[in-house]
Amino acid sequence: MAGDYMKNAKKHIDFYMENYDITQFIIKTENIENNDKKYIGNKENGECRFCGRVKGETTFSKIAHAIPELIGNKVLISFEECDECNKLFSKLENELANYISFERTTTGIRGKKGVPTYKDKSGLRIESLKAQKNRYFIQDIINSGNVEEDPINKTISIKGKINPYVPVSVYKCFVKMALSIMPKQQLPNFINTLIWIREENSSEEVKCMMYEQFIPGPKPFNNIEMYLAIRKQSSIEKTPYCIFMICFGNFCYQIYLPHAKPDFVNDVQKATFTFYLFPSKYALVLPEGQIQSGMKDCSSNLKVIGEERGITYSYGEKILLPKENSDSIKNRVIEPNSFK
């Protein structure tokens, strides 16, 4: 089985190398210095790549992060995003923040104000301890079913619910990231995509399929790693023209950009796409079953409420804390050495 797993991963990698031109982008997220700052566009030009307006027609006074600050980007800034588009895209970023609300805390993804604290109505609270790196405070109601411990194998499994989110808005947020780093000469191929991500009420006719990969940790991706794949002119495969993958923390998210001009003939979309998983760089390193992957339909514009998530920590040390004047509450601090 392991041989087949490796073979399929290599087959997919070879497919992308043969049919796509792939550019890798890396954004540093820790120990940042001034010379790590990178800029898209020219501050003096003042032309928005999303709406096409220039200075005088709109303003460019806000700092626009090409990739959301909530997943750790503090260095890649865009001068090609006007204030109005920035405000619109902040709504998309809020939806992404809700979608990964459980993972941001449990896997230690640092945003603008550090790793956010997770808490829900059931009494579960998870907090990354700032003063003690790689230590987590976990508070729960005894017998709630949210937390299960295996003291023999030194594992603790946690179940939680993510904040309500709109699937298509999450997808658009990833598309916006891809368009932010897109070479400018490619943008004419995505005129309708640029219009689509700015629409507040999108039709569900656009199929928005997203691959998600979870790589066990802790934190396989210390930096943000992105891959922009543009289909080669020589390719005869019926695959999307542009594919984008972003990896941070323990996760990789892969989407394709809808409405790309090369995917249409006379305003009619070509035959149904085949969308292949672009394996993470760990696919040929980790054994079968270690990397969890799946495809999610993000086409809906209806809010999703109560979606569950889970994580299992292997820990080297656990500390029980006082019960805070309640026999029903259990507090503990753990120092995980692996996530799954």
C-alpha positions in Angstrom: 0.0 0.0 0.0 2.8 2.4 0.9 4.3 1.8 -2.5 1.1 2.7 -4.3 0.7 5.8 -2.2 4.2 7.0 -3.1 3.6 6.1 -6.7 0.4 8.1 -6.9 2.0 11.1 -5.3 4.9 11.0 -7.7 2.5 10.6 -10.6 0.6 13.8 -9.6 3.9 15.7 -9.2 5.1 14.6 -12.6 1.7 15.6 -14.1 2.0 19.1 -12.8 5.7 19.4 -13.9 4.7 18.3 -17.4 1.6 20.4 -17.8 2.1 23.5 -15.7 4.6 26.3 -15.2 4.9 26.5 -11.4 6.2 29.4 -9.4 6.9 29.1 -5.7 6.6 32.0 -3.3 7.8 31.9 0.3 6.8 34.5 3.0 8.8 34.6 6.1 6.7 34.6 9.3 9.2 34.6 12.2 12.2 36.6 13.2 11.3 39.3 10.7 13.6 42.2 9.9 13.1 45.3 7.8 14.9 43.8 4.8 12.4 40.9 4.8 9.6 43.3 3.6 8.5 42.8 0.0 6.2 45.0 -2.1 3.9 44.4 -5.0 3.7 47.3 -7.4 4.9 50.9 -7.1 3.6 53.1 -4.3 3.7 56.2 -6.6 1.7 54.7 -9.4 -1.5 54.0 -7.4 -3.4 51.7 -9.7 -5.6 48.9 -8.2 -5.2 45.5 -9.9 -8.7 44.5 -8.7 -11.0 47.3 -9.8 -8.7 49.1 -12.2 -9.1 52.6 -10.6 -6.2 54.9 -10.0 -5.3 57.7 -7.6 -7.8 60.5 -7.9 -10.6 57.9 -8.6 -10.0 56.1 -5.3 -7.5 56.2 -2.4 -4.6 54.0 -1.3 -4.0 55.1 2.3 -4.4 51.7 4.0 -1.7 49.1 4.3 -2.9 46.2 2.1 -1.5 42.8 3.0 -1.4 40.7 -0.2 -1.8 37.6 1.9 -3.9 37.9 5.1 -2.1 38.9 8.3 -4.3 36.4 10.2 -2.2 33.5 8.8 1.1 35.2 9.6 1.9 37.5 6.7 3.6 40.7 8.0 6.0 41.2 5.1 4.2 41.0 1.7 2.5 44.4 1.1 0.6 45.4 -2.1 0.5 48.9 -3.5 -2.0 47.6 -6.1 -5.0 47.3 -3.8 -7.1 50.4 -3.2 -8.9 51.2 0.1 -12.3 50.2 -1.1 -11.2 46.8 -2.4 -9.2 46.3 0.8 -12.4 46.9 2.9 -14.3 44.5 0.7 -11.6 41.8 1.0 -11.4 42.2 4.8 -14.9 40.6 4.8 -13.6 37.6 3.0 -10.7 37.4 5.4 -13.1 37.4 8.3 -14.8 34.3 6.7 -11.4 32.6 6.4 -10.7 33.4 10.0 -13.9 31.8 11.0 -13.3 28.7 8.8 -9.9 28.1 10.4 -10.8 29.4 13.9 -10.2 26.0 15.6 -6.9 25.3 13.7 -5.4 28.7 14.2 -5.4 28.1 17.9 -4.7 24.3 18.1 -1.8 24.4 15.6 -0.4 27.7 16.7 -0.9 29.9 13.6 0.2 33.4 14.6 -1.9 36.4 13.3 -1.7 40.1 13.9 -2.0 39.7 17.6 -0.4 36.3 18.1 -2.1 33.0 18.3 -5.8 33.6 19.0 -7.6 31.9 21.9 -10.3 29.4 21.1 -13.5 29.1 23.1 -17.0 27.8 22.5 -20.4 27.7 24.3 -19.8 24.2 25.6 -17.1 25.5 28.0 -14.1 24.4 25.9 -11.2 26.9 26.0 -7.8 26.5 24.4 -5.0 29.0 24.7 -1.5 29.1 23.4 0.7 30.4 26.3 2.7 33.3 25.1 5.3 33.1 27.9 5.8 29.4 27.4 6.4 28.5 23.7 4.7 25.3 22.5 2.5 25.0 25.6 -1.3 25.0 25.5 -3.7 25.7 28.3 -6.9 23.6 27.9 -10.0 24.1 30.0 -13.1 22.0 29.7 -16.2 20.9 31.5 -15.7 17.4 33.0 -17.5 14.7 31.0 -18.4 17.1 28.2 -17.0 14.8 25.6 -14.9 17.6 24.1 -11.6 16.2 25.4 -10.4 12.6 25.6 -7.2 11.6 27.2 -5.1 8.5 26.8 -2.5 8.7 29.7 -0.8 5.4 28.7 0.0 6.6 25.1 0.2 10.2 26.3 -2.3 11.6 23.8 -5.2 14.1 24.2 -7.9 14.4 21.6 -10.0 17.6 21.3 -13.2 18.2 19.5 -14.6 21.7 18.8 -16.8 23.7 16.5 -15.6 26.3 14.2 -17.2 29.7 13.9 -20.0 30.2 11.3 -18.6 30.8 7.8 -19.8 31.3 4.2 -18.0 28.6 2.0 -17.8 30.7 -1.3 -16.3 33.6 0.7 -13.6 31.4 2.0 -12.9 30.2 -1.5 -12.8 33.8 -2.8 -10.3 34.7 -0.1 -7.9 32.2 -1.5 -8.6 33.3 -5.1 -7.8 36.9 -4.0 -4.5 35.7 -2.6 -3.6 34.1 -6.0 -4.6 37.2 -7.9 -2.5 39.4 -5.5 0.7 37.5 -6.5 -0.3 36.9 -10.1 2.3 38.2 -12.6 0.7 41.4 -14.1 0.9 40.2 -17.7 -1.4 37.3 -16.7 -4.2 39.5 -15.2 -6.0 40.1 -18.6 -6.8 36.3 -18.5 -8.7 36.9 -15.2 -10.8 39.9 -15.9 -14.0 38.0 -15.1 -12.4 36.4 -12.0 -11.6 39.9 -10.7 -15.2 40.9 -11.2 -16.4 37.7 -9.5 -14.4 38.0 -6.3 -15.8 41.6 -5.8 -19.4 40.5 -6.2 -21.1 40.3 -2.8 -23.9 37.9 -3.9 -22.3 35.2 -6.2 -24.2 32.7 -8.1 -23.7 29.1 -7.0 -23.3 28.0 -10.7 -19.6 28.4 -10.3 -18.2 25.2 -8.9 -15.7 26.0 -6.2 -13.8 22.8 -5.3 -11.0 23.0 -2.8 -8.4 20.4 -1.7 -7.4 20.4 1.9 -4.3 18.6 3.2 -3.3 18.1 6.9 0.3 17.3 7.5 1.2 16.1 11.0 3.4 18.4 13.0 4.4 20.2 14.9 4.2 23.0 12.3 5.7 21.5 9.1 5.4 24.9 7.4 7.1 27.5 9.6 6.8 30.0 6.8 3.9 30.6 4.3 4.6 28.6 1.1 2.6 29.3 -2.1 2.5 27.7 -5.5 1.0 29.4 -8.5 0.6 26.9 -11.4 -0.3 28.2 -14.9 -1.2 25.6 -17.6 1.3 25.4 -20.4 0.2 26.3 -23.9 1.5 22.9 -25.0 -0.8 21.0 -22.6 -3.8 19.2 -24.0 -5.1 18.2 -20.6 -8.7 19.3 -19.6 -7.5 20.9 -16.4 -8.0 24.4 -15.0 -5.8 27.1 -16.5 -4.6 28.3 -13.1 -4.2 26.5 -9.8 -3.1 28.0 -6.5 -1.9 26.2 -3.4 -1.0 27.8 -0.1 0.6 26.0 2.9 1.0 27.3 6.5 1.2 25.6 9.8 -0.1 22.1 9.3 -2.3 22.8 6.3 -2.3 23.1 2.5 -5.2 24.5 0.7 -5.5 24.1 -3.1 -8.0 25.9 -5.4 -8.4 26.7 -9.0 -9.3 30.1 -10.3 -12.8 30.2 -11.9 -13.7 32.4 -15.0 -10.1 32.2 -16.4 -10.3 33.3 -20.1 -8.2 30.4 -21.5 -10.8 28.0 -20.0 -13.5 29.4 -22.3 -14.3 29.4 -26.0 -16.8 32.0 -27.2 -17.9 32.6 -23.6 -18.6 29.0 -23.2 -16.6 27.0 -20.7 -14.6 24.1 -22.2 -15.3 20.5 -21.2 -15.6 19.5 -17.6 -12.3 19.9 -15.7 -10.2 17.3 -14.1 -8.8 18.7 -10.9 -5.8 16.8 -9.5 -4.3 17.1 -6.1 -1.0 18.9 -6.0 0.8 16.9 -3.3 2.5 18.8 -0.5 6.3 18.6 -0.4 6.0 16.0 2.4 4.1 13.6 0.2 7.2 11.6 -0.7 8.6 11.7 2.8 5.8 10.7 5.2 4.3 7.2 5.0 0.7 6.4 3.9 -2.0 7.6 6.2 0.0 10.4 7.8 -1.2 13.1 5.4 -4.9 13.6 5.5 -6.4 15.0 2.3 -9.9 15.6 0.9 -11.9 17.8 -1.4 -14.5 20.3 -0.2 -17.3 21.9 -2.2 -17.2 25.7 -1.4 -19.8 26.8 -3.9 -22.5 27.7 -1.5 -23.2 31.2 -0.3 -25.2 30.0 2.7 -23.7 30.3 6.1 -22.5 27.0 7.6 -23.1 26.8 11.4 -21.8 24.2 13.9 -19.2 22.4 11.7 -16.9 20.2 13.9 -13.2 19.9 13.9 -10.8 17.7 15.9 -7.1 17.3 16.7 -5.0 14.9 18.6 -1.9 15.9 20.5 0.9 13.6 21.6 2.5 15.2 24.6 5.7 14.9 26.6 4.5 16.8 29.6 1.1 17.5 31.1 0.4 19.7 34.2 -3.0 19.6 36.0 -4.0 23.0 37.4 -6.4 24.1 40.2 -10.1 23.8 39.3 -10.9 27.5 39.7 -13.6 27.1 42.4 -15.6 24.6 40.4 -15.6 20.8 40.6 -17.0 20.6 37.1 -14.0 22.3 35.4 -10.8 20.6 34.5 -7.7 22.6 33.6 -4.5 21.3 32.2 -1.3 22.5 30.4 0.3 20.3 27.8 3.5 20.5 25.7 2.7 18.8 22.5 5.4 17.1 20.4 3.1 16.0 17.6 -0.2 16.9 16.0 -2.5 14.7 14.0 
